[in-house]
Amino acid sequence: MTALQLTWFVLIGVLLCGYAILDGFDLGVGCWHLCGRDDKERRLFINAIGPVWDGNEVWLLTGGGALFAAFPPVYASVFSGFYLALMLVLVGLILRAAAIEFRSQVESPAWRQAWDVAFAVGSVLPALLFGVALGNVVRGLELDVGGNYVGGFFALLNPYALLVGLTGLAMFVVHGALFLAARLDGELQVRARGWASRSWVVFAALYVVTTGCTLATYVRGSLPLALTASSFGLLCIVTSGLLNRSGRDLAAFLASAATMLCIWGGVGATLFPNLLPASNDPLRSLTIASSSSSSGTLTVMLVVALVGMPLVIGYTAVVYRIFMRMPLTVDQGY
């Protein structure tokens, strides 16, 4: 394994972690959307994420593109094996985008109600399926000698993957509620804190169970590193819950983001040096060394990343600095 290959293993993890943190609160807000009591509250929910939601999704596209260029066999196996599941994710993301754009185009309660449901479904579906996909990657897939997935769709719906999916959904739900608490004020902010507090209990319990199952069964890399990352993740979860209860909304949200960072660190430590483990034969696993592109390709990509990623991060920081400080109102356009 070369330093270039290891670098791209880490960079792809950073991109996917960035997506989980940033688009995670968008998905979480969508999960709470139908809890808005009237059109005004639901409009506020959408306006809260309006300036940033589409930019947040760029992290997913960049992560997928980086995986395609850096580790083509892994990209091919994952996207072909998870084809139906990824199509469902795509449907959910399209529903969410369409709902944001079209919801307020017609002054009709029935029209808005239909798009509200579409927005909620389009948020819950990806939040659940992303976790199911990650659970299958950690668990391992049935691969043939060419690295192709040979199991069926329903084999992906195994108990462990579904457990990870529910944990991921709960994580995004808490993350979204904490974001709403940080952006709203008054009685609605108090309710958002209550949503975060109640869903936090579910997430914490699922995290403990999922982490225990993972550490006991599926660690192929460094157990000490995976255990350390998981312990810090639990500490961040507890911290976010305590901060939420004390009304320190932004700090609680940042602690939730740190939780996701620890989770992705644990995933990386669990998989390393594999990218896609084979559950039927460890020798068929797609590793960092065996599935990477040429050193020339990785070098060119690294140069582009070193130039492009600071620009993207800087642009994202400026956007958040401008829009997240603006007062949130019902009638503002995004």
Secondary structure as the mmCIF struct_conf table of DSSP 4:
data_model
#
loop_
_struct_conf.conf_type_id
_struct_conf.id
_struct_conf.beg_label_comp_id
_struct_conf.beg_label_asym_id
_struct_conf.beg_label_seq_id
_struct_conf.end_label_comp_id
_struct_conf.end_label_asym_id
_struct_conf.end_label_seq_id
HELX_RH_AL_P HELX_RH_AL_P1 ALA A 3 TRP A 32
HELX_RH_3T_P HELX_RH_3T_P1 HIS A 33 CYS A 35
BEND BEND1 ARG A 37 ASP A 38
HELX_RH_AL_P HELX_RH_AL_P2 ASP A 39 ILE A 49
TURN_TY1_P TURN_TY1_P1 GLY A 50 VAL A 52
HELX_RH_AL_P HELX_RH_AL_P3 TRP A 53 ALA A 70
HELX_RH_AL_P HELX_RH_AL_P4 PRO A 72 GLY A 81
TURN_TY1_P TURN_TY1_P2 PHE A 82 PHE A 82
HELX_RH_AL_P HELX_RH_AL_P5 TYR A 83 PHE A 102
TURN_TY1_P TURN_TY1_P3 ARG A 103 SER A 104
BEND BEND2 GLN A 105 VAL A 106
HELX_RH_AL_P HELX_RH_AL_P6 PRO A 109 ARG A 139
STRN STRN1 LEU A 141 LEU A 141
STRN STRN2 LEU A 143 LEU A 143
TURN_TY1_P TURN_TY1_P4 VAL A 145 GLY A 146
BEND BEND3 GLY A 147 GLY A 147
STRN STRN3 TYR A 149 TYR A 149
BEND BEND4 GLY A 151 GLY A 151
TURN_TY1_P TURN_TY1_P5 PHE A 153 PHE A 153
HELX_RH_3T_P HELX_RH_3T_P2 PHE A 154 LEU A 156
BEND BEND5 LEU A 157 LEU A 157
HELX_RH_AL_P HELX_RH_AL_P7 PRO A 159 ARG A 183
HELX_RH_AL_P HELX_RH_AL_P8 GLY A 186 THR A 217
TURN_TY1_P TURN_TY1_P6 TYR A 218 TYR A 218
BEND BEND6 GLY A 221 GLY A 221
HELX_RH_AL_P HELX_RH_AL_P9 LEU A 223 ARG A 245
TURN_TY1_P TURN_TY1_P7 SER A 246 GLY A 247
HELX_RH_AL_P HELX_RH_AL_P10 ASP A 249 LEU A 271
TURN_TY1_P TURN_TY1_P8 PHE A 272 PRO A 273
STRN STRN4 ASN A 274 LEU A 276
STRN STRN5 ALA A 278 ALA A 278
BEND BEND7 SER A 279 ASN A 280
HELX_RH_3T_P HELX_RH_3T_P3 PRO A 282 ARG A 284
STRN STRN6 LEU A 286 THR A 287
TURN_TY1_P TURN_TY1_P9 ILE A 288 SER A 290
BEND BEND8 SER A 291 SER A 291
HELX_RH_AL_P HELX_RH_AL_P11 SER A 295 PHE A 323
TURN_TY1_P TURN_TY1_P10 MET A 324 ARG A 325
BEND BEND9 MET A 326 MET A 326
HELX_LH_PP_P HELX_LH_PP_P1 PRO A 327 LEU A 328
BEND BEND10 VAL A 330 ASP A 331
#
